[in-house]
């Protein structure tokens, strides 16, 4: 399961000119990822070694540590990253649920409960375990299913200044209809978000 970790070699002295408001705990279902500019939330085979050297707003990780009550992930991500003790750099501890079609062959893992139910029931179980805090969804596949069911309260993304070119996309829905979103931070919910980058010279 690809889980948020504290990026390495992080400079927290600079912040973006516009950022989201502080995260709050209100029993929300958050589809939460750091995402590359070209829409990938993990590299090939769920690789996460690209998540280094990025600046974060001071206190951002602590916000999620404080407001997250439980985590829901998928089997493919868990098989690639079975050690869930690294969530938010190890600063967060709590119930982790992994949804799988084959819970009977899942390897035992401390703090992890394997679920063989449908996604709506998994959300119900996760929210109950979260105890009034937020349930964070760390799976693109599960997130897409929950979006179709109207069970996602927020899509919470940190866009990293990198183009991966390959890997696991946040939203891969070939042939599907566009999903309209509203921007939660700012006065205009239909506003486009403007970002500007330049390539870093390589030698």
C-alpha positions as CSV (number, residue, x, y, z in Angstrom):
1,X,0.0,0.0,0.0
2,X,1.5,3.3,-1.1
3,X,1.3,5.5,2.0
4,X,2.3,9.1,2.6
5,X,5.7,9.4,4.2
6,X,7.7,12.5,5.2
7,X,9.7,13.4,2.1
8,X,13.4,13.3,2.6
9,X,15.7,16.3,2.2
10,X,12.8,18.6,2.5
11,X,13.1,22.4,2.6
12,X,10.2,23.8,4.6
13,X,11.3,27.4,4.6
14,X,9.5,28.2,1.3
15,X,5.8,27.7,0.6
16,X,3.5,28.1,-2.3
17,X,1.8,31.5,-2.7
18,X,-1.6,29.8,-2.4
19,X,-2.3,26.7,-0.4
20,X,-5.2,24.8,1.2
21,X,-6.6,25.7,4.6
22,X,-5.6,23.6,7.5
23,X,-7.0,20.1,7.4
24,X,-9.7,19.4,10.0
25,X,-11.0,16.1,11.5
26,X,-14.7,15.8,10.8
27,X,-15.3,12.2,9.8
28,X,-14.5,12.8,6.2
29,X,-13.4,10.3,3.5
30,X,-10.3,11.8,2.0
31,X,-8.7,10.5,-1.2
32,X,-5.2,11.7,-0.3
33,X,-2.0,11.6,-2.3
34,X,1.1,13.3,-3.3
35,X,0.9,13.4,-7.1
36,X,3.4,14.1,-9.9
37,X,2.5,17.0,-12.2
38,X,1.6,14.4,-14.9
39,X,-0.9,12.6,-12.7
40,X,1.0,9.7,-11.1
41,X,0.8,8.9,-7.4
42,X,3.3,6.1,-7.6
43,X,6.0,4.9,-10.0
44,X,6.0,1.5,-11.8
45,X,5.3,-1.3,-9.3
46,X,4.1,1.2,-6.8
47,X,7.7,2.7,-6.4
48,X,7.8,5.7,-4.0
49,X,11.5,6.6,-4.3
50,X,10.7,9.6,-6.4
51,X,9.1,11.4,-3.3
52,X,12.3,13.1,-2.2
53,X,13.5,16.7,-2.1
54,X,10.1,18.5,-2.2
55,X,9.2,21.4,0.0
56,X,6.1,21.1,2.3
57,X,4.3,23.8,4.1
58,X,5.5,23.8,7.8
59,X,3.1,21.8,9.9
60,X,1.4,20.1,7.0
61,X,2.4,16.5,8.0
62,X,1.4,17.2,11.6
63,X,-2.1,18.3,10.4
64,X,-2.7,14.9,8.8
65,X,-1.3,13.0,11.8
66,X,-3.7,14.8,14.1
67,X,-6.8,14.5,11.9
68,X,-6.5,11.0,10.5
69,X,-8.3,8.3,12.4
70,X,-7.9,5.3,10.0
71,X,-6.5,4.4,6.7
72,X,-8.0,2.4,3.8
73,X,-5.7,0.9,1.1
74,X,-5.7,-1.8,-1.5
75,X,-3.9,-5.1,-1.8
76,X,-1.5,-4.2,-4.6
77,X,-0.1,-1.3,-2.8
78,X,0.1,-3.2,0.5
79,X,2.0,-6.1,-1.2
80,X,4.5,-3.5,-2.5
81,X,4.8,-1.7,0.8
82,X,3.7,-4.1,3.6
83,X,5.3,-2.1,6.4
84,X,2.6,0.4,7.4
85,X,4.7,1.8,10.3
86,X,6.0,4.4,7.9
87,X,2.8,6.3,7.4
88,X,3.6,10.0,7.7
89,X,7.2,9.1,8.5
90,X,6.1,6.9,11.3
91,X,4.4,9.8,13.2
92,X,0.9,8.3,12.7
93,X,-0.4,5.2,14.4
94,X,-3.9,3.8,14.0
95,X,-6.1,1.2,12.4
96,X,-5.2,0.3,8.8
97,X,-7.6,-1.6,6.5
98,X,-6.6,-3.3,3.3
99,X,-9.4,-4.2,0.9
100,X,-8.7,-7.4,-1.0
101,X,-10.5,-10.0,-3.1
102,X,-8.5,-12.7,-1.3
103,X,-8.2,-11.9,2.4
104,X,-7.5,-15.5,3.2
105,X,-4.0,-15.5,1.6
106,X,-3.0,-12.1,3.0
107,X,0.2,-12.2,5.1
108,X,-0.3,-11.2,8.8
109,X,0.8,-7.6,9.5
110,X,0.7,-5.7,12.7
111,X,-2.0,-3.1,12.9
112,X,-3.6,-4.2,9.5
113,X,-7.1,-5.7,9.1
114,X,-7.8,-7.3,5.7
115,X,-11.3,-6.8,4.4
116,X,-13.1,-8.9,1.8
117,X,-16.3,-6.8,1.6
118,X,-17.5,-4.2,-1.0
119,X,-16.0,-0.7,-0.9
120,X,-19.0,0.9,0.7
121,X,-18.9,-1.5,3.6
122,X,-15.1,-0.9,3.9
123,X,-15.7,2.8,4.2
124,X,-18.4,2.2,6.9
125,X,-15.9,0.0,8.8
126,X,-13.1,2.5,8.4
127,X,-15.1,5.6,9.5
128,X,-16.3,3.7,12.6
129,X,-12.8,2.9,13.5
130,X,-11.7,6.5,12.8
131,X,-13.8,7.6,15.8
132,X,-14.9,10.9,14.3
133,X,-11.6,11.7,12.6
134,X,-11.0,11.3,8.9
135,X,-10.6,8.1,6.9
136,X,-7.8,8.4,4.4
137,X,-8.0,6.4,1.2
138,X,-4.5,5.5,-0.1
139,X,-5.6,3.6,-3.2
140,X,-6.3,4.9,-6.7
141,X,-8.5,2.0,-7.5
142,X,-10.6,2.2,-4.4
143,X,-10.8,5.9,-4.6
144,X,-12.2,5.7,-8.2
145,X,-14.9,3.2,-7.0
146,X,-15.8,5.4,-4.0
147,X,-16.0,8.5,-6.3
148,X,-18.5,6.6,-8.5
149,X,-20.6,5.8,-5.4
150,X,-20.5,9.4,-4.2
151,X,-18.5,8.4,-1.1
152,X,-15.5,10.7,-1.4
153,X,-15.8,13.9,0.6
154,X,-12.5,15.5,-0.5
155,X,-9.7,14.8,-3.0
156,X,-6.7,16.1,-1.3
157,X,-3.6,16.4,-3.5
158,X,-0.1,17.7,-3.0
159,X,1.3,18.3,-6.5
160,X,5.0,17.5,-6.7
161,X,7.3,19.3,-9.2
162,X,8.2,16.2,-11.1
163,X,7.1,14.4,-14.3
164,X,7.2,10.7,-13.8
165,X,6.0,9.5,-17.2
166,X,5.0,6.1,-16.0
167,X,3.5,4.4,-13.0
168,X,0.2,4.3,-11.1
169,X,-2.2,7.1,-12.1
170,X,-4.6,8.8,-9.6
171,X,-7.5,8.5,-12.0
172,X,-7.4,6.1,-15.0
173,X,-10.9,5.9,-16.4
174,X,-10.5,5.3,-20.2
175,X,-13.8,5.9,-22.0
176,X,-15.5,7.3,-18.9
177,X,-17.2,10.6,-18.6
178,X,-15.4,13.6,-17.1
179,X,-15.9,14.1,-13.3
180,X,-16.5,17.7,-12.5
181,X,-14.9,19.0,-9.2
182,X,-15.1,22.1,-7.1
183,X,-12.1,23.8,-5.6
184,X,-12.4,23.9,-1.8
185,X,-9.8,26.6,-1.1
186,X,-10.4,30.1,-2.5
187,X,-13.5,32.1,-3.3
188,X,-14.2,30.6,-6.8
189,X,-15.1,26.9,-6.7
190,X,-14.7,26.7,-10.5
191,X,-11.3,28.4,-10.6
192,X,-8.4,26.7,-12.4
193,X,-5.3,26.3,-10.4
194,X,-2.3,28.0,-11.9
195,X,1.2,26.5,-11.5
196,X,4.4,27.5,-13.3
197,X,7.6,25.4,-13.4
198,X,10.8,25.3,-15.3
199,X,12.9,22.2,-16.0
200,X,15.9,21.6,-13.7
201,X,19.1,21.3,-15.7
202,X,20.6,17.8,-15.7
203,X,24.2,17.0,-16.5
